Amino acid sequence: MYRIMLDEKDVPKKWYNIAADLPVELPAPTQTEEGHQLENLPKIFSKGVLEQEMSTERWIEIPKEVREVYKKVGRPNPLYRAKGLEDYLDTPAKIYYKREDLSPTGSHKLNSAIAQAYYAKKDGIERLTTETGAGQWGTALSLACSLMGLECTVYMVKVSFQQKPYRKTIMQLYDGEVLASPTDKTSFGRKVRAENPNTPGSLGIAISEAVEDALSDEKTYYSLGSVLNHVLLHQTIIGLETKKQFESIDETPDVLIGCVGGGSNFGGAAFPFMKDKISGDLDCEFLAVEPASCPTLTQGEYRYDYGDTEGLTPLMKMYTLGHDFIPPSVHAGGLRYHGMSPLVALLVHEGLVEGRTVKQTEVFKTGQIFAKCEGVVPAPETCHAIKTGMDEAVKCRKTGEEKNILINFSGHGMLDLQGYADFLEGNLED
């Protein structure tokens, strides 16, 4: 069986909260003595997501209205077996990939965008602000706001704004306002532009601008696309569906792989399976893959740091390259982030997740191989996970092990064709 489907009735009714099952306590967010970051949270986040952020309840009900929108946009998503890739690699391993690229937004991001827009609407909010790197999160939130009757302002990292113009077009189709960050709309954006007029921008800078914007308007909330607990909670719909699909073929994964920037798609796919690993009911490796040019998990420090550049967010215990780090302008814009989800970081620190890196030229070479073998063009971000999955499958060819390798296919590459063109023309560097 090469495509494993679920029925609409199988859309999960509850999200899974890994905070209930962590092997050690998650370090709490904090703030500096002179800061007001924690006090600002109720001003920029909805009551619903703040309750989820702090919750240690194992299962959290998905509102019926959210489940109905999930179905409207195509959930549940299929699980595919990559038989063409297996044959190409001549491996005894079975390679599976969970399709999180089927929405017009291009990725898994809609899973949290819908929930966050719903809770903001319940609070009487009229507009959401956010940041976006490659544009997938900004596109997802623009659509979610359109579906919920909200306005949306997206601060898009300038280099991605320039590299991926059609992301902007899709956001505008959904009535999203898209600004190249840093902008002249916020005081922090003006400060960054004055200090470095040629800055490519960063997710940290864009977050600072979006938070500042939200704090200046009482009818506006800020919405984050990754990193925080409630975002990864919403994304567990991925892993919960995938568990049902593996159960339907009487299999379990031996290796689970996802790319990581802030950690949302990886955590969403991994956490429902991690629950079983922690309890001793599953023997599975968990591999989190990042760009070699932004090696947060593999070269960063595990310490408290801000999630944004200006320091408007609380201090969080995570792996970080420093909140003022400006990553190189690689095409995998969704992974160019200095920090990491505190939940994912804790699991790496405890040895339950292993970090890996991939170079940019390997990313696009992998994408071409996958496209030829499976007929699907992956996003550059997704290619990080695919490359590591291929490496694991080659190991199985050498050892003869028949492992089940699960890749979370986090996004399509149809709006990343300039990056593929640069690769094919020999114009990409590591």
C-alpha positions as CSV (number, residue, x, y, z in Angstrom):
1,M,0.0,0.0,0.0
2,Y,1.6,3.3,-1.2
3,R,-1.1,5.7,0.0
4,I,-2.7,5.4,3.5
5,M,-5.8,7.5,3.9
6,L,-8.0,8.5,6.8
7,D,-11.7,9.5,6.7
8,E,-13.0,12.9,7.8
9,K,-14.3,11.3,10.9
10,D,-10.7,10.4,11.9
11,V,-9.7,14.1,12.3
12,P,-8.5,14.1,16.0
13,K,-10.8,15.6,18.5
14,K,-8.0,16.5,20.9
15,W,-4.5,17.9,20.7
16,Y,-1.7,16.1,22.6
17,N,0.3,18.1,25.1
18,I,3.7,16.6,25.7
19,A,4.2,18.9,28.8
20,A,2.2,16.2,30.7
21,D,4.8,13.5,30.0
22,L,8.2,15.2,29.9
23,P,11.0,13.3,31.7
24,V,12.0,16.5,33.5
25,E,10.2,19.7,34.2
26,L,10.3,22.3,31.4
27,P,12.1,25.5,32.5
28,A,9.6,28.3,32.8
29,P,9.9,31.6,30.8
30,T,11.2,34.6,32.7
31,Q,12.2,38.2,32.1
32,T,14.8,40.7,33.1
33,E,14.3,43.0,36.1
34,E,13.7,46.0,34.0
35,G,11.5,44.2,31.4
36,H,7.8,43.7,31.1
37,Q,7.8,40.8,28.7
38,L,5.7,38.5,30.8
39,E,3.2,41.2,31.7
40,N,2.8,42.0,28.0
41,L,1.7,38.5,27.1
42,P,-2.0,39.0,27.8
43,K,-1.9,42.1,25.6
44,I,-0.6,40.3,22.6
45,F,-2.0,36.7,22.9
46,S,-5.6,35.4,23.2
47,K,-6.8,33.9,26.5
48,G,-7.2,30.5,24.7
49,V,-3.6,30.2,23.6
50,L,-2.2,31.5,26.8
51,E,-4.0,28.9,28.8
52,Q,-2.7,26.2,26.4
53,E,0.8,27.7,26.6
54,M,0.9,27.1,30.4
55,S,-1.1,23.9,30.5
56,T,0.2,20.5,31.7
57,E,-3.1,18.7,30.7
58,R,-2.3,15.7,28.5
59,W,-5.2,16.2,26.1
60,I,-6.8,19.5,25.1
61,E,-10.1,19.6,23.3
62,I,-10.0,20.9,19.7
63,P,-13.1,23.2,19.4
64,K,-15.7,21.9,17.0
65,E,-15.4,25.1,14.9
66,V,-11.7,24.5,14.4
67,R,-12.2,20.8,13.5
68,E,-14.7,21.9,10.9
69,V,-12.3,24.3,9.3
70,Y,-9.6,21.6,9.4
71,K,-11.9,19.4,7.3
72,K,-12.7,22.3,5.0
73,V,-9.0,22.8,4.1
74,G,-8.4,19.1,3.5
75,R,-7.6,17.3,6.7
76,P,-6.8,14.5,7.4
77,N,-3.8,14.3,5.2
78,P,-2.5,11.1,3.6
79,L,0.6,9.1,4.5
80,Y,2.6,8.0,1.4
81,R,5.2,5.3,1.0
82,A,8.2,6.5,-1.1
83,K,8.6,3.3,-3.1
84,G,10.3,5.2,-6.0
85,L,12.9,6.6,-3.6
86,E,13.4,3.2,-2.0
87,D,14.1,1.7,-5.4
88,Y,16.5,4.5,-6.3
89,L,18.4,3.9,-3.0
90,D,18.3,0.1,-3.3
91,T,17.4,-0.1,0.4
92,P,15.5,-2.7,2.4
93,A,14.1,0.2,4.5
94,K,10.6,1.4,4.0
95,I,10.4,5.2,3.6
96,Y,7.1,6.9,4.5
97,Y,6.3,10.6,4.2
98,K,3.3,12.4,5.8
99,R,1.9,15.0,3.4
100,E,1.7,18.4,5.1
101,D,2.1,20.3,1.8
102,L,-1.4,19.9,0.3
103,S,-2.9,23.2,1.4
104,P,-2.6,26.2,-1.0
105,T,-0.6,27.8,1.8
106,G,2.1,25.2,1.0
107,S,2.7,23.7,4.4
108,H,1.6,22.4,7.8
109,K,1.3,26.0,9.2
110,L,-2.4,26.2,8.7
111,N,-2.9,23.7,11.6
112,S,-2.0,26.4,14.2
113,A,-3.1,29.4,12.2
114,I,-6.7,28.3,12.2
115,A,-6.6,27.7,15.9
116,Q,-4.9,31.0,16.8
117,A,-7.3,33.0,14.6
118,Y,-10.3,31.2,16.2
119,Y,-9.2,32.1,19.7
120,A,-8.4,35.7,18.8
121,K,-11.9,36.1,17.2
122,K,-13.4,34.8,20.4
123,D,-11.7,37.6,22.3
124,G,-13.1,40.2,20.0
125,I,-9.9,41.0,18.2
126,E,-10.0,42.6,14.7
127,R,-6.4,42.1,13.5
128,L,-3.4,39.7,13.9
129,T,0.2,40.6,13.3
130,T,3.0,38.1,12.6
131,E,6.4,37.4,11.2
132,T,7.3,35.0,8.4
133,G,10.5,33.7,6.9
134,A,9.9,31.8,3.7
135,G,6.3,33.0,3.7
136,Q,4.5,29.7,4.6
137,W,3.4,30.9,8.0
138,G,2.4,34.3,6.8
139,T,0.4,32.7,4.0
140,A,-1.3,30.3,6.4
141,L,-2.2,33.1,8.9
142,S,-3.5,35.3,6.0
143,L,-5.8,32.5,5.0
144,A,-6.9,31.7,8.5
145,C,-7.7,35.3,9.2
146,S,-9.7,35.5,6.0
147,L,-11.7,32.4,7.0
148,M,-12.3,33.9,10.5
149,G,-13.1,37.5,9.3
150,L,-9.9,39.1,10.7
151,E,-7.3,41.4,9.2
152,C,-3.7,40.2,9.0
153,T,-0.4,42.1,8.8
154,V,2.7,40.1,8.0
155,Y,6.3,41.2,8.5
156,M,8.2,39.1,6.0
157,V,12.0,38.8,6.3
158,K,13.4,41.1,3.6
159,V,15.6,38.6,1.8
160,S,12.7,36.1,1.5
161,F,10.4,38.9,0.4
162,Q,12.8,39.4,-2.5
163,Q,13.6,35.7,-3.1
164,K,9.9,34.5,-3.0
165,P,7.7,37.2,-4.6
166,Y,4.8,34.8,-5.2
167,R,4.4,34.1,-1.5
168,K,3.5,37.8,-1.2
169,T,1.0,37.4,-4.0
170,I,-0.8,34.5,-2.3
171,M,-0.9,36.4,1.0
172,Q,-2.4,39.3,-0.8
173,L,-5.0,37.0,-2.4
174,Y,-6.1,36.2,1.1
175,D,-6.2,40.0,1.9
176,G,-3.0,39.8,4.0
177,E,-0.9,43.0,4.3
178,V,2.7,42.0,3.6
179,L,5.7,44.2,4.6
180,A,9.4,43.6,3.9
181,S,11.1,43.6,7.4
182,P,12.8,45.6,8.7
183,T,10.2,48.3,7.8
184,D,9.8,52.0,8.5
185,K,6.4,51.3,10.2
186,T,7.8,50.4,13.6
187,S,10.4,52.2,15.8
188,F,12.6,49.0,16.0
189,G,12.4,48.6,12.2
190,R,13.5,52.2,11.7
191,K,16.4,51.7,14.2
192,V,17.6,48.5,12.3
193,R,17.4,50.2,8.9
194,A,19.4,53.2,10.2
195,E,22.1,51.0,11.7
196,N,22.3,48.8,8.6
197,P,20.5,49.9,5.5
198,N,21.4,46.8,3.6
199,T,20.4,44.2,6.3
200,P,18.7,41.1,4.8
201,G,16.5,41.0,7.9
202,S,15.9,38.0,10.2
203,L,13.0,36.3,11.9
204,G,14.1,37.8,15.2
205,I,13.8,41.3,13.7
206,A,10.4,40.5,12.1
207,I,9.1,39.1,15.4
208,S,10.1,42.3,17.2
209,E,8.3,44.4,14.6
210,A,5.1,42.3,14.8
211,V,5.1,42.4,18.6
212,E,5.6,46.1,18.7
213,D,2.8,46.6,16.2
214,A,0.4,44.5,18.3
215,L,1.3,46.3,21.5
216,S,0.4,49.6,20.0
217,D,-3.2,48.6,19.1
218,E,-5.7,47.2,21.6
219,K,-7.7,45.6,18.8
220,T,-4.7,43.6,17.6
221,Y,-3.0,40.4,18.8
222,Y,0.3,38.9,17.8
223,S,0.5,35.4,16.4
224,L,3.6,33.2,16.4
225,G,4.1,30.4,13.8
226,S,6.5,28.2,15.8
227,V,8.6,27.9,19.0
228,L,5.9,28.3,21.7
229,N,4.2,25.4,23.4
230,H,0.7,26.2,22.1
231,V,1.9,26.2,18.5
232,L,3.5,22.8,18.8
233,L,0.4,21.6,20.6
234,H,-1.8,22.5,17.6
235,Q,0.6,20.8,15.2
236,T,0.3,17.4,17.0
237,I,-2.7,16.8,14.8
238,I,0.1,15.7,12.3
239,G,1.5,13.0,14.6
240,L,-1.9,11.9,15.9
241,E,-3.1,11.3,12.3
242,T,0.1,9.5,11.4
243,K,-0.2,7.1,14.4
244,K,-3.6,6.1,13.2
245,Q,-2.2,5.5,9.7
246,F,0.7,3.3,11.0
247,E,-1.8,1.4,13.2
248,S,-3.9,0.7,10.1
249,I,-1.0,-1.2,8.5
250,D,0.2,-2.7,11.8
251,E,3.5,-0.9,11.7
252,T,5.5,1.7,13.8
253,P,8.3,4.0,12.8
254,D,11.9,3.1,13.7
255,V,13.2,6.6,12.7
256,L,11.2,9.8,12.7
257,I,12.7,12.8,10.9
258,G,11.6,16.5,10.5
259,C,13.3,19.7,9.6
260,V,13.6,22.3,12.3
261,G,13.7,26.1,12.4
262,G,11.6,27.0,15.4
263,G,10.4,23.3,15.8
264,S,6.7,23.4,14.9
265,N,6.5,20.7,12.2
266,F,9.0,18.5,13.9
267,G,7.3,18.7,17.2
268,G,3.9,18.2,15.7
269,A,4.9,15.0,14.0
270,A,7.2,13.7,16.7
271,F,5.4,14.4,20.1
272,P,2.6,11.8,19.8
273,F,5.2,9.2,19.1
274,M,7.6,10.6,21.7
275,K,4.9,9.9,24.3
276,D,5.3,6.2,23.6
277,K,9.1,6.4,23.6
278,I,9.1,8.1,27.0
279,S,6.8,5.4,28.4
280,G,8.9,2.6,27.0
281,D,6.3,1.5,24.5
282,L,8.2,2.5,21.3
283,D,11.8,2.1,20.2
284,C,12.3,4.9,17.7
285,E,15.1,7.5,16.9
286,F,14.0,11.1,16.5
287,L,16.2,13.3,14.2
288,A,15.7,17.1,14.0
289,V,17.5,18.5,10.9
290,E,18.6,22.1,10.4
291,P,20.7,24.1,7.9
292,A,24.5,23.9,8.3
293,S,24.4,27.8,8.0
294,C,22.1,28.2,11.0
295,P,23.1,25.3,13.3
296,T,21.0,26.1,16.4
297,L,20.7,22.6,17.9
298,T,24.2,21.4,16.9
299,Q,26.3,24.5,17.7
300,G,24.1,26.7,19.8
301,E,24.2,27.1,23.6
302,Y,21.4,25.7,25.8
303,R,20.5,28.8,27.9
304,Y,17.9,31.5,28.4
305,D,17.6,33.9,25.5
306,Y,15.0,36.2,23.8
307,G,12.9,34.8,21.0
308,D,13.2,38.2,19.1
309,T,16.0,40.6,18.4
310,E,14.8,43.6,20.4
311,G,14.0,41.7,23.5
312,L,10.2,42.1,23.6
313,T,9.5,38.5,24.2
314,P,10.2,36.6,27.5
315,L,13.5,34.8,28.1
316,M,13.1,31.1,27.2
317,K,15.5,28.2,27.9
318,M,16.5,26.9,24.5
319,Y,19.3,26.2,22.2
320,T,20.3,29.6,20.7
321,L,22.9,31.2,18.5
322,G,22.1,34.5,20.1
323,H,19.1,36.7,19.6
324,D,21.1,39.2,17.5
325,F,22.4,36.5,15.1
326,I,21.6,37.3,11.4
327,P,21.6,34.0,9.5
328,P,23.1,33.7,6.0
329,S,20.5,34.3,3.2
330,V,20.0,30.6,2.3
331,H,16.8,29.7,0.4
332,A,15.4,27.7,3.3
333,G,13.9,30.8,4.9
334,G,11.7,29.0,7.2
335,L,14.7,27.5,9.1
336,R,16.7,30.7,9.5
337,Y,16.0,31.2,13.2
338,H,18.5,31.8,16.0
339,G,16.6,29.8,18.6
340,M,14.5,26.7,19.1
341,S,11.2,25.6,20.7
342,P,11.9,25.1,24.5
343,L,10.1,21.8,24.2
344,V,12.3,20.5,21.4
345,A,15.4,21.9,23.0
346,L,14.7,20.1,26.2
347,L,14.2,16.8,24.4
348,V,17.5,17.3,22.6
349,H,19.2,18.2,25.9
350,E,17.8,15.0,27.5
351,G,19.1,12.9,24.6
352,L,15.7,11.9,23.3
353,V,16.2,13.9,20.0
354,E,19.3,14.2,17.9
355,G,20.2,17.3,15.9
356,R,21.6,16.9,12.3
357,T,22.7,19.5,9.7
358,V,22.5,19.7,5.9
359,K,24.3,22.0,3.5
360,Q,22.4,24.1,1.0
361,T,23.7,22.4,-2.2
362,E,22.7,19.0,-0.7
363,V,19.2,20.4,0.0
364,F,18.5,21.1,-3.7
365,K,20.2,18.0,-5.0
366,T,17.9,16.0,-2.6
367,G,14.9,17.9,-3.9
368,Q,15.7,17.0,-7.5
369,I,16.2,13.3,-6.6
370,F,12.9,13.2,-4.7
371,A,11.0,15.0,-7.5
372,K,12.3,12.5,-10.0
373,C,11.5,9.5,-7.8
374,E,8.2,10.5,-6.3
375,G,6.9,13.2,-8.7
376,V,6.6,15.8,-5.8
377,V,8.7,18.9,-5.6
378,P,9.6,19.5,-1.9
379,A,10.3,22.8,-0.2
380,P,14.0,23.5,0.6
381,E,13.1,23.2,4.3
382,T,11.5,19.8,3.7
383,C,14.6,18.6,1.8
384,H,16.6,18.8,5.0
385,A,14.5,16.0,6.4
386,I,14.4,14.0,3.2
387,K,18.3,14.1,2.9
388,T,18.6,12.7,6.4
389,G,16.0,10.1,5.6
390,M,17.9,9.1,2.6
391,D,21.1,8.8,4.6
392,E,19.3,6.5,7.1
393,A,18.0,4.4,4.3
394,V,21.5,4.0,2.8
395,K,22.7,2.8,6.3
396,C,20.0,0.2,6.1
397,R,21.3,-0.9,2.7
398,K,24.7,-1.5,4.2
399,T,23.4,-3.3,7.4
400,G,20.5,-5.1,5.8
401,E,18.1,-3.7,8.4
402,E,14.4,-3.3,7.3
403,K,13.6,-0.1,9.2
404,N,10.5,2.0,8.9
405,I,11.7,5.6,8.2
406,L,9.1,8.4,8.7
407,I,9.6,11.8,7.2
408,N,7.3,14.7,7.9
409,F,6.9,16.3,4.5
410,S,6.4,19.8,5.8
411,G,5.9,21.8,2.6
412,H,5.9,21.9,-1.2
413,G,8.5,23.7,-3.4
414,M,6.3,25.1,-6.1
415,L,7.0,28.7,-4.9
416,D,10.7,28.0,-4.4
417,L,11.5,27.4,-8.1
418,Q,14.0,30.3,-8.2
419,G,16.1,28.4,-5.7
420,Y,15.9,25.2,-7.8
421,A,16.8,27.3,-10.9
422,D,19.8,28.7,-9.2
423,F,20.8,25.2,-8.3
424,L,20.4,23.8,-11.7
425,E,22.4,26.7,-13.2
426,G,25.2,26.1,-10.7
427,N,24.7,29.4,-8.9
428,L,24.2,28.1,-5.4
429,E,26.9,28.0,-2.7
430,D,27.1,26.4,0.7
